[in-house]
C-alpha cells in the first residue's frame, strides 16, 4: 500500500488531537483554559476506474490508520471479499488537489469490478450514522459472511477484564474524552489490535481493516470489545470479518440483537463492574 509525503498522525507518533482555548467553570466563575479535542475530518474513499477515480463514499473520521479504515469499509460493504481483491490503497497526491486535502482522499484499486456496492453513489455519513446502504437484515445476509464457528469461549472472569484492557489502550480518549475505542481480543482475552475514532463504526473498520491487510481473516477465534453501544452496523461488520463474539460496555439495539441471533453470534452488553447482559449466544460463556 502506497503513501506519499508525511502522513498526519502516524500510528506511533502524534495523536490526532487539537488544542483550543475555552472557558471552564471553576468555583462559580468562568476562567480561561486550554482544552484538547479529538480531530474530525472528512475522508473521501475512491475506487480506481478506467475513466478515472470514482467516489464511493465520504465519511467523517479521526485521521490515522486510514488505509485500514478503507480496507475494513470495503469488506463490510461487500465491495471486496478478500485481501487478494485489493491491489493497492494510496493517498491522493495529484497536483490539482489542495495540499491540505491530500490526506483526506484515499483511492483503492481492485483486481476487477467491485462487488454489490455501486461506485455511482455518493454517500455522506456522519461520525455517528454507520454503514449506509445496508439498512436491513436481509441485505446483511445477502452480503454473505464466513462461518462464525464455535469459538471463542470465555469465562465470566475473563470477560470482565475486557473493558479495562480496552480502556488501557485508549490514548486519544485519555486526552480528549471524545473518541470511541474498539479492541480485537484473541481467545485468551489478550488485545491484538486497538483503534480509536470519533465514529464507532470507523473504529471497527480500522480494526477489521488491520486484520484484512495482515491476512488474518476470518477472525473466528477472536472477540470484539466496543466502548459504547452495539448497533446493527457493528454486528454486520463483525459478521463480515467472521467474528462470533461481540461485547460492549453499553446496550445493544433491537436490530443488532436480531441480526446476532440469526447469524449465531454471541452478543454481550452492559459489560462493566463485573456484570453483563448476554443477549445471544450463551453457549460461548463457560464456567
N, C-alpha and C positions, 0 to 999 in steps of 0.2 A: 504494500500500500504506500503510495507516494505522498509526500508533503513538501512544499517549498517554502523557504523563509522561516522566520521564527514563529513557532506555534504559541499562541497565547495560552497561559495557564497549563503548562506542561504537567504531565502526570506526577512527576516528582519535584515540581518546582512551586511557583507561586500559586496560591489558592485563588479561585475565581471569586474574589470579593472586591468591594469598592468602599472607600471611606467617604462619609458625608457628614456635614455639620447639622446638628439637631438641637432642639431644646428639650431637656428632660426635667420631669417634676422631681424636686428634691426639697423635702421639709416644707411643703406648701408653696414653693416658688418654682419658676421655670429658669433653669440655668443652661448656659451654652455647653455643649458637649460634642464629642465625635462619636459616630456610630459606624459599624461595619455591616454592609449589606451584601447579600448574595447577588452576583451578576446575572442578569437575564437578558438574552439577546436572541434574535431570530436565527434559525438555521434553515436554509433552503436546501432541500435534497433533490438533486437532479439525476436523471438516468441518461447515460450517453446514448445517442441515436445517430443514424446515418445523416440525418438532416441537421444535426447539432444537438446539444444537451436539451432535454425537455424537463420541466419542473414537475416533480411528483408530489411534493408536499412542502409546507413551511410549518415549522413548529417552534415555539418559544422554549429555550433551553438554557441551562447553565453551561457556558463554554468549557471544554475539556472532554477528552475521550469521545470526540465527535465521530471518529471512524467507527468506533464500537456502537455508538447510537445509531448510525446509519445502517450498519450490518444487522443489528437487532431489529430495527424497524422493518427492513426489507424482509426478514424472516417472518416476523409477526404478521405482516400484511399479505404474505403469500407471494411476494414478488420473486423470492428465491426459496428453495427448499434445502439447500446445502451450501457449504463453503465453496465447493467446486464451481458453482454457478457465478460466483463473484470474482471477476477477474482483477478489478482494481477499484480503489477508492482514493480520491485526491481532492485537495482544496482547489478552489478556482484561483488561478494566478494569471488570468488573461489581462492584457494591458488595459482593456476597456473597463475593467471593474475598478471601483474605488478601492484604494488600498485598505481602508478600514473594514471593508466588507468581504475581503478575500477569504477570511477565515470563518465567514458566516455562510459560505456556499460550498457544498460538497457534491461532487459528481461521482456516481457509481457506474462502473462498466460491467455489463453482464456478458455471459457467453452465448446469449441468444435472447429471444423475446422474453419480457417479464411474464410472471405467472398471471394470476387473476386480477391483479391491480392494473389500472389503466394509467398510462403516462399522460393522458389527455387532461386529467383532473388537476385542479389546484385546490388543495385542502388547507384552509387556515385553521390551525389548532392552537388553543391557548395552553398555558402551562398546567392546566388542570383537567382538560377535557379528554385526553387519552386518544385511543385509536379512533379514527373516523372511517366510515365505510364498512364497519363490522358490527352493526347495531343489533344483531340477533344471534341467538344460539345456533340457529340453522346455518347462518353464514359462517360462524366459527367452526362448526363441524365440517362444513363443506370445504373449508380451507385445509383440513387434514392436520394430523399431528402424529409423532412417533408413539408407539405403545408406551403407556406410563409404567407398566410393570408392577412389581410387588414392593420395591423399596423406594426410599429408605425407611428404616424403623427407628424410633427414638423412645427412650423412657421419658416420663414426665419431668424428671430432674434434668435430663439433657435438654429437653425442650425449653425449660425455664431459663436456661442460660443464654438462649438466642438473643433476647433484647439487649443484654449487656454487651455481648460480643459485637452486635451491630453498632450500638452507641459508642463503643470504644474506638471505632474506626471512622466516625463521622467528624472529620477535621473541619470541614466548612460549616457544618451545623454548629460546632462549638464556638465559632467566631461570629456567626450571624443569626442562628436560630431560625433560618429562613429556607432550608432545603430539606428534601426528603432523602432518606437513605434506604438502599436495598443491598442485602448481603446474600451471597450464594454460599451455602454451607455443605460440607461433604457428609458422608454417612456417620462420621464421628462427631459431627457438630462443629468442626473447625471451619473458619472463614476462608474460602477460596478466592473470592472477589467481592469488593465492596465499592459501590458507586453512589454519588450524590447528585441531585439535580433539583431545580425548582419544580419540575414536573415529575411526579411519582412514576408515571408511565415511561418517561425518558430514562429515569434511573434503571428501570427494569430492562429497557432496550440496551443500555450500556453494559449491564451485566451479561445479558444473553449474547450481545454482540462480541464481548470479550471471549466468551466460550466458543462462539462460532468461529471467530478468527483464529483461535488457538486449537481448532479441530477437536473440541471436547464434547460436541453434541452427539447423541442426545444426553441430557443430564438426568438420567434415570435414577441415579443414586444420590441425588442432591436435593436440598430444600432451599426455598426462597423465603427470606425474612424481610418483612415490609415495615417501615417505620410508622405508617398511618393505617388507613382503612384499605380494604381489598375490594376493588370494583371489578366489573365484568372484564374490562380490557386487561387487567393484570392476570387474571386467571387464564384468559386466552393466550397471552404472551407466554405464560408458563407452560401451557399445553404445547404450543408450537416448539418449545425447547425440550419437551419430554420430561418436564419437572412434575413430579407426582405429589409434592408436599409443599404447601404454601402456608406460612404463618404470619400474623400481623399483630401489632400492639393495639389496634383498634378493631372496629367492626367490619363485617363483610356485608355487601349489598345482597339483595334477594336474587338478582340475576347472576351474581358471582357464585352464590351457593348452588343455584340450579345448574349452572354450567359445570361446576366442580363435581357435583353429584353425577351428572350424566357422563362425565369423562373418567370417573373413577379416581379423582384426585382427593387427597386429604387437605382440608381447609380448616385452619385454626385461627380464631380471633381473640381479641382481648387478652393477649399473652403478656401479662405483666404481674409483678409481685407474686410469682409462683402459682397464679391461677390462669385459666384459659377457658375458652368455649370451643368445643370441637363441633364444627358444622357438618362435616362429611369425612368419610374415610377413617373411622375409629380404629380400624384394624392395624394401622401403621404406628399406633402408640402401644408400647409393650410395657409389662411390669418392670 
